[in-house]
């Protein structure tokens, strides 16, 4: 029996005890409000799928969508301001 194996080397080293770096944890913390807002939006959409459409569910979805967009906008603006902080040559 011939076994199929990969020919390429692994891109990242795999070890079960590798912990995320401080920079990776900071990036996660920076994106967490946007991730939580997306989770809230999904929760509102899933809740609305389980019952007949009504005005309250529509409002809940619109508010959750607004919070998700606001969190993404804030994250994008923060990233843009940090990239411009280096100054022009």
MARVO-534801 format. One record per atom (N, C-alpha, C, O, CB): x, y, z. Coordinates in steps of 0.1 Angstrom, whole numbers, plus 5000, padded with zeros to 4 digits. Glycine has a CB too. Example, Ala and Ser with C-alpha at 12.3 -4.5 7.8 and 13.67 -1.06 7.14 Angstrom:
<rs>
513249435078/512349555078/513249675078/514249675085/511349555090/512849785071/513749895071/512950005079/513450115080/514149945057/
</rs>
This chain:
<rs>
500849885000/500050005000/500950125000/501850135008/499050005012/500650224991/501450344990/500750454999/499550474998/501550394976/501550515007/500950625016/501150755009/502250785003/501650625030/500150845010/500250975004/500751075015/500151085025/498851024998/501851135012/502351235022/502651365015/502651375002/503751175028/502751475022/503051605017/504451615013/505351555019/502651715026/504751685002/506051704998/506651835003/507851845005/506151704982/505751925007/506252055012/506552055027/505951975034/505252165009/507452145031/507652155045/506552235051/505852315045/509052235047/506352215064/505252285071/505652435072/506852465074/505052225085/504652525070/504952665070/505252715084/506152795086/503752745065/504552665094/504752705108/505152575116/504652465113/503552775114/505952595126/506352485134/505152445143/504452535148/507552515143/504852315145/503752275153/504352215166/505152115165/502952175145/503952265176/504252215189/503052245198/502652365199/505652265195/502552155206/501352185214/501652285225/500652335230/500852055220/502852305229/503152405240/503452535235/503952625243/504152345249/503352575222/503652705218/502552805222/501352775219/503852705202/502952905228/501953005233/501953125223/503053155217/502253055247/500853195222/500853315213/501853425219/502053435231/499453375212/502353505210/503253605215/502453725220/501253735218/504253655203/503153815226/502553935231/501854015220/500754075222/503554025239/502554025209/502054105197/500754035192/499754105189/503054115186/500753905192/499553835187/498353855197/497253875193/499753685186/498653855210/497653875220/497054015219/495854045221/498153845234/497954115217/497554255215/496654265203/495654345203/498754345214/496954205192/496154205180/494754145183/493754205178/496854135168/494754045190/493453975193/492654075202/491454095200/493653845201/493254135212/492554235221/492054345213/490954405215/493454275232/492754395203/492354505194/491154475186/490254555184/493554545185/491054345181/489954305173/488754255180/487754225174/490454205163/488954225193/487854165201/486554235201/485454175199/488254145215/486454375201/485154435201/484454405187/483154395187/485254585202/485154405176/484554375163/484054225163/482954205157/485554405152/484854135169/484453995169/483153975177/482253905173/485553915174/483154045189/481954025197/480754095191/479654035192/482254095211/480854205184/479754265177/479254175166/478054165164/480154395171/480154105159/479754005149/478953895155/478053845149/480953955141/479453845166/478753735173/477353775177/476353705176/479553695186/477153905182/475853955186/474953955174/473753925175/475954085192/475454005162/474754005150/474253865146/473053845142/475554075139/475153775147/474753635143/473753575153/472753505149/475953545143/473853615166/472853565175/471453625172/470453555173/473253605190/471453755169/470153815165/469553755153/468353735152/470353965163/470353725143/469853665131/469353525133/468353485127/470953665120/470153445141/469653305144/468353305152/467553225149/470853235152/468253395161/467053405169/465853445160/464753385162/467253515180/466053525151/464953565142/464553455132/463453455128/465353685133/465453365130/465153245121/464253145128/463553075121/466453185116/464253145141/463553045148/462053075150/461252995155/464153025162/461553195146/460153235148/459753315137/460553365129/460053305161/458453345136/457953425125/458553575126/458753615137/456353435125/458653635115/459253765114/458353865122/457153865121/459453815100/458953955130/458254055137/459154185137/460354175134/457854015151/458554295142/459254415142/460354425152/461454485150/458254535145/460154355163/461254355174/462454285169/463554335171/460654285186/462354175162/463554105157/464254185146/465454195145/463153965151/463454255138/464054345128/464854455134/465954485130/462954405119/464354515145/465054625152/466354565158/467354625157/464154685163/466154445164/467354385171/468454355160/469654375163/466954255178/468054305149/469054285138/469754415133/470954415131/468454205127/468854515131/469454645126/470354705137/471454755133/468254745124/470054695149/470954745160/472254675160/473354725161/470254745173/472154535160/473354455160/474254485148/475454485149/472954305161/473554495136/474354525124/475054665125/476154675121/473454525111/474354765131/474954895133/476154885142/477154945140/473854995139/475954805153/477154795163/478254725156/479454755158/476654715175/478054625148/479154555141/479854645131/481054645130/478554425133/479054725123/479654815114/480454925121/481554965117/478654885105/479954975132/480655075140/481955015146/482955085146/479755125152/481954895151/483154825156/484154815145/485354835147/482854695163/483754765133/484654755122/485254885117/486454895114/483954685110/484354985117/484855125113/485955175123/486955225119/483655225113/485655155136/486555195146/487955125145/488955185146/486055175160/487854995142/489054915140/489854965128/491054975128/488754765139/489154985117/489755035105/490355175107/491555195103/488755045093/489655265114/490155395116/491455395125/492355465123/489155485122/491355305135/492555295144/493755235137/494855285139/492155195156/493555145128/494655085120/495255195110/496455205108/494254965112/494355275105/494755375095/495555485103/496555535098/493555435088/495055525114/495855625122/497155575127/498155655127/494955675134/497255445130/498555395134/499555385123/500755405125/498355255141/499055355111/499955345099/500455485095/501555495089/499255275087/499655595097/500055725094/500955785104/501555895102/498855815092/500955725116/501755785127/503255785124/503955865130/501455705140/503655695115/505055685112/505655805105/506855835106/505355565104/504755885099/505256005092/505655985078/505955865074/506356065100/505656085071/506056075056/507556115055/508056195063/505156165048/508156065045/509556095043/509756225035/510856265032/510255985036/
</rs>
